[in-house]
Amino acid sequence: MRKIPIFTLLAAILLFGGYYLYQHASSKVDVTFNFVVDQKDKNNTVTGKIDGAGNKSITLPLSKESWDTVEKGNRYNVEATFYNKNKISSSEAKELNGPFWSNDSNQGLLVNKVHVENIQELSDDFKKRS
């Protein structure tokens, strides 16, 4: 039996690892938006509407600490991350209205697992102007 050189194995492992990392890194989407909380659920999620996204309600999972500080009816700035693995159906995409949904990457927010990095209440000054 012939021995496989260690450098060949190392190169194959590095190529596979690089390809795997490239596939996951390229599909990561970071999104920031203003969000009005309509409902707080007991399982640490909040439901509400995104400014500029029409009447489409979305549900976001929060950490226990973030969920405790969020209040119904307030406006928040949300920084979220998700991996754009699933695509929204074309019929559902046609029903979305508003400038937020015009970016195809933002549509993944509806069909992928979302991780909220930061949620921060907007100041009163901003609320008065909008």
Salt bridges, closest charged atoms under 4 A:
ASP38 OD2 - LYS49 NZ 3.26
ASP51 OD2 - ARG75 NH1 2.49
ASP68 OD1 - LYS64 NZ 3.28
GLU92 OE2 - LYS56 NZ 3.94
GLU117 OE2 - HIS115 NE2 3.76
GLU121 OE2 - LYS127 NZ 3.31
ASP124 OD1 - LYS127 NZ 4.00
